[in-house]
Amino acid sequence: MTKHPDPRLALSLLAALALSACSGDLNPINRLNRASAGAAPTAPAVPLDLPVVTQNQLADFDAALRLISERYIDPRALEGRTNALRETRAAVVRGMTGEAFAASLRQVLGGLNDPGIELITAADLQTEIAPGGLGVFIGPPERGAERALALSVGPGSAAELAGLRAHDAITRIDGQPVGLASTAELRRRLRGAIGSKVTLSVVSPGQAAREVGITRAALTASPAAQARLLPGTNLAYLALSPADAGNAAEILASTLRGSGSQPPEGFILDLRAMQSPAFNTVEVAELFAHGAIGAVVERRGRQKIEITGKNVGGSQEMPLVILVGDQTRGPAESLAGLLQDLGRAKVVGARTPGRTETLANVALPSGTMALTFPSGEVRGIRDSGWHAGGAAPGIRPNVLIDKRFEDYTDDNDEMLAAAVKALGR
């Protein structure tokens, strides 16, 4: 009998791995783990008369293609690309530097046009653990929106002291366009030695572009979760940032317990800046629901997601609205879809991008790089699907407010006003 992965683990490994170009939300050592690639079909033999470096590169190249062929969410991804892949492999045989090989493999993977695929090298990790940064969590660029977004800014950080705020769009780094830079490239360009300087071209919502010079500093404080009762209501509001991802359920439970003798009449959970893979969908869902809530669907099978509900401060019965937007991705996006499909929550905001996949993270044979790729998708209790590869990707909000993250600030937040209205207030 085939053994499927625990859906709790799968749900915790969703979406783009590297959010934090400036302040890490994952231990980078865990990014290059030694997960097994599983059994693989016969691959072209690696000639033993080649230099050892070339042998290792060929082994990594072949393993990456086998993973995409066998386990990637789209079984047709490599169709029609045989000749191009053969030519690339031949170029590897002729000899490449390590940097050129990584670039070549990234180009092959980039041809799949899937931001959920990421090649992580040891060199990337060295950059990621550079001591100096800005103290801002970054949302990576995407086709048609070629900028990096400040999702949240650490209190007292170098970025905050320089005037950078959440919702700001970064269009240039040291004069060079952000373009469609990968998350690894953003890390290289934004992190560095403490005391070194970087100049950003920044556009705040409704304002002209400006130049912001920032001196990199040690990374310490992270943005605090915003938990409060909304003025004039008995509605609890909690905004979670990527910094809160690993403790999201604990923060939620603490907020619910802290409501005192008079529980809130409703709860608004703001996930518009949440796209960290550390967010635990299952633990958060347990505060608001119980039983079967959906499934993880992979090419090798389907596994039901069942949870044991926890009633904290009346959370199981409390009316719930989840705020989402174009930057809600991964496990947080899946949570919104699962609870909406279950009829447990209303969803308010902009349509999400459909990054509701589960990710596999596999070390390649050389041990110097790892491949992360979508291996399945999360589906709702009604078999609703939201993945970007489907016919109608993204969560469809019950109340649609068609604004991007960089189109508003906390002072003109139509989505929050609509969430309050959705709770009958």
QUIBEL-V17835 format. One record per pair of residues at least 4 apart in sequence whose C-alpha atoms are under 6 Angstrom apart, sorted by the first residue. I is the first residue (numbers start at 0). J is the second residue. If there is no record, write none. Layout:
I/J  I/J
This chain:
6/10  9/357  10/330  11/276  11/277  11/279  12/276  12/358  13/276  13/329  13/330  13/356  13/357  13/358  14/115  14/329  14/354  15/115  17/182  18/137  18/138  19/23  19/136  19/137  20/137  20/185  20/186  21/132  21/133  21/134  21/135  21/190  22/134  31/369  32/362  33/362  34/361  34/362  36/361  55/365  59/363  59/364  64/68  65/69  66/70  67/71  70/374  71/373  71/374  72/373  72/374  72/375  91/95  95/99  95/100  105/109  115/372  116/371  116/372  117/370  117/371  118/369  118/370  119/368  119/369  120/368  121/367  126/187  129/191  130/217  131/190  131/191  131/192  131/193  131/215  131/216  131/217  132/190  132/215  132/216  133/157  133/158  133/215  134/153  134/156  134/158  135/151  135/152  135/153  136/149  136/150  136/151  137/148  137/149  137/150  138/147  138/148  139/147  140/145  140/146  140/147  140/179  141/145  145/178  145/179  146/169  146/170  146/177  147/168  147/169  148/167  148/168  149/165  149/166  149/167  150/165  150/272  151/165  153/220  153/221  153/222  154/222  158/163  159/163  166/404  166/405  167/202  167/203  168/201  168/202  169/200  169/201  170/176  170/177  170/200  171/175  171/176  171/177  171/199  171/200  172/198  172/199  173/198  180/184  185/189  186/190  193/215  193/216  194/214  194/215  195/214  195/215  196/213  196/214  196/215  197/212  197/213  198/211  198/212  199/210  199/211  200/209  200/210  201/208  201/209  202/208  204/405  204/406  204/407  224/238  224/239  225/237  225/238  226/236  226/237  227/235  227/236  228/234  228/235  228/236  229/234  233/263  233/264  234/263  234/264  234/265  234/266  235/263  235/266  236/266  236/267  237/268  237/269  238/269  239/243  239/270  240/272  240/273  241/273  241/275  243/247  244/277  244/278  245/277  245/278  248/282  248/283  253/257  255/312  256/312  258/262  265/317  265/318  265/319  266/319  267/320  267/321  268/321  269/321  269/322  270/322  270/323  271/323  271/324  271/326  271/327  272/326  272/327  273/327  274/327  274/328  274/329  278/330  280/330  280/334  284/288  285/307  285/308  285/309  286/308  286/309  287/314  287/315  288/308  289/306  289/307  289/308  290/305  290/306  291/304  291/305  292/304  292/380  293/304  293/378  293/379  293/380  294/302  294/303  294/304  294/377  294/378  295/301  295/302  295/376  295/377  296/301  296/375  296/376  297/375  310/314  310/315  319/344  320/344  320/345  320/346  321/346  322/347  322/348  323/327  323/348  324/348  324/349  324/350  324/351  325/351  325/352  325/403  327/332  328/332  328/354  329/354  329/355  333/337  333/355  336/340  336/394  337/379  338/343  338/344  339/343  339/344  339/345  340/379  346/396  346/397  347/396  347/397  347/398  348/399  348/400  348/414  349/399  349/400  349/401  350/394  350/395  351/393  351/394  352/393  353/385  353/386  353/387  353/392  353/393  354/386  355/376  355/377  355/386  356/373  356/375  356/376  357/373  357/374  357/375  357/376  358/372  358/373  358/374  359/371  359/372  359/374  360/370  360/371  361/369  361/370  362/369  363/368  363/369  378/382  378/383  378/384  379/383  385/392  385/393  385/394  386/392  387/392  402/406  419/424  420/424
